[in-house]
Amino acid sequence: MADAITTNIELFAGRTDEINRFRDFLTRVKSGSEEKRGGILSSTKGMGKTFTLMRFEELAQIERFQVISLKLTPGTVDSFFADLKNKIVALVPEKKKRFGKKADLIMPTLPKGTATASKVILEYVNEFFRGLDDVQEKLAAQKTWTMFLVDDMEFFAIRDFENAYHIILEIIRKLRKDKYNIVMVFAISDEFMKYIPSDNLESNLELTVLRKISSKEAQIFLKRVETKYDITIEKDVKEKLVRAGRGIPFVLALATNYLYVNKVGSTIDEETWNKCKTAILEEDIVNIFSLNEDELNILETIAASKENLVTLSELEAISDLEDDLNNILTCLQEKQLLVVENIFVYFSSKFLFQTLKRTSERLNIFGSVNILLDLFKESIGAGKRPDIHLKKKLDELTDIAFRDDLNTILTEIAEQYSIMGETLIAGEMFYDAFILFSSAIDILEKTMDYERAALLCDGMAKRFSKLKKPYYARRFLAEGAQLYDKIGSDWKRNALSRSAAMLYEEAGDVYAAESFDAFTRLFYRRAYSLYKAANEGARAKKICEKARESISNEIYRREFDKLAKQIVIEPKREN
């Protein structure tokens, strides 16, 4: 399978905030206002650390840093610090012969849990810097800055060289203390961040953490795919791809690539999506990469290991391969699934390693979920109310999916609940539709897909408002406001809070006219809180006045008197 889309840096989208912060960091370093000489780029699997590091390289070059990119591998762990020193020495070629050989910097063997300031580590760091003062003098005299970008730092831990993280931090500290014109940035999976000493971490390192990309950034990626590969992706397919990607760049790229390979003509349409849908949603590596039995055998052997690393001798111990091991490994390298380096074999992507590792369990759960969803849809499609027993079983599987962090399954459940909710609305079963939409929103919120959850709340509030179902509309508006607050969209939070408050106020007016104090107080109180959340102080105060006029219960009246005194009405800003 040609994996062009997943490896094409030209398609890179998003990470604007992270890139801007890194640009600011470089500016501060060169201006002398920043003392740090190191950085960490971390994320969960599949978030695009390597691509982001490549963007960092471009920025550093624009800022006239001499950039040296290194990729840590199992085979280069032992000699990493010796190689690093040699590259620093090479920055001043005429000084090269003065310094020691690689043997001077053999990785020290230390027991786990060694303190950062241990004598052995400090001696090693001193040896690393022996003679480098002359290099710094030359760099400073030439006003030259150098940046080292190191990818796949986690291989230190995988190879059981945890002391390397202590050495790195000590090197970064000395670079900072002695004001070297050298900056080092390391990329590492967040699960290995625990190995980095936490002592004064942020004061020594510029920390950058990659989060999920937004749906807008995913759409930009897909637009770039269309331009680069001269294809058209239908609108509905784009929306499905964005949902299937779950904000993880690698998943989005892999799914898009699979559709591209299976397209007919120059358009990726609904038919292509339906043909590939199951494999994409299940992250089915077997089908996506067209694996035969022997290839799968090899991959499962590696996935069964504790970490993403085995030796050739371990693979050769497999006796039931029909083809030659070297041929199989060659094919898997051509499919960009494996890397073979000296005696080591490992997945090219940590994401693929983790995916295959949990394949069996995930697919079993996914299959059960699909069966139950089909039965659920069948009953609703026949014009019946949702089967409460099937819903209960789906809730149980949803809990399992949350426990095992199976976001692909959760996304599919949420999507299907939304589809079934529309069917129920069409059948005027509004309460049941409300329950399913609420379940979908709850799933999206718990998977931290706040943007999609907020958009669903917003859409459902509008639908139920048009249907003159204020009870459901105001519930979705209020929840949507909280979600927009989480994603930092103040104006949307205020808009939904205001709309929800108006509906609660209307309900309060109805009960006030009928002199039902308890219900009047309940709805006015909710309207008051929402107006405050929307920064509508005047309206919140007006609610208190209405409550004071219409409620006869003195306790409730005093409650609204106190609330009125808490309101500070700020003057409206002119646009």
Secondary structure, DSSP 4 states (H G I P E B T S, - for coil): ---HHHH-GGG----HHHHHHHHHHHHHHHHT-----EEEEEESTTS-HHHHHHHHHHHHHHTTEEEEEEE--TTTSTTHHHHHHHHHHTTSGGGGGGS--GGGGPPPP--TT--TT-HHHHHHHHHHHTTHHHHHHHHHHTT-EEEEEEE-TTHHHHTT-THHHHHHHHHHHHHHHTT-SEEEEEEEEGGGGGGS--TTHHHHSEEEE--PPPHHHHHHHHHHHHHHHT-EE-HHHHHHHHHHHTT-HHHHHHHHHHHHHH-BTTEE-HHHHHHHHHHHHTT-HHHHTT--HHHHHHHHHHHTSSSS-EEHHHHHT----SS-HHHHHHHHHHTTSEEEETTEEEES-HHHHHHHHTHHHHHHHHHHHHHHHHHHHHHHHTTPPP-HHHHHHHHHHHHHHHHTT-HHHHHHHHHHHHHHHHHHHHTT-HHHHHHHHHHHHHHHHHTT-HHHHHHHHHHHHHHHHHTT-HHHHHHHHHHHHHHHHHTT-HHHHHHHHHHHHHHHHHHHHHHHHTT-HHHHHHHHHHHHHHHHHTT-HHHHHHHHHHHHHH---HHHHHHHHHHHHT---PPPPP-
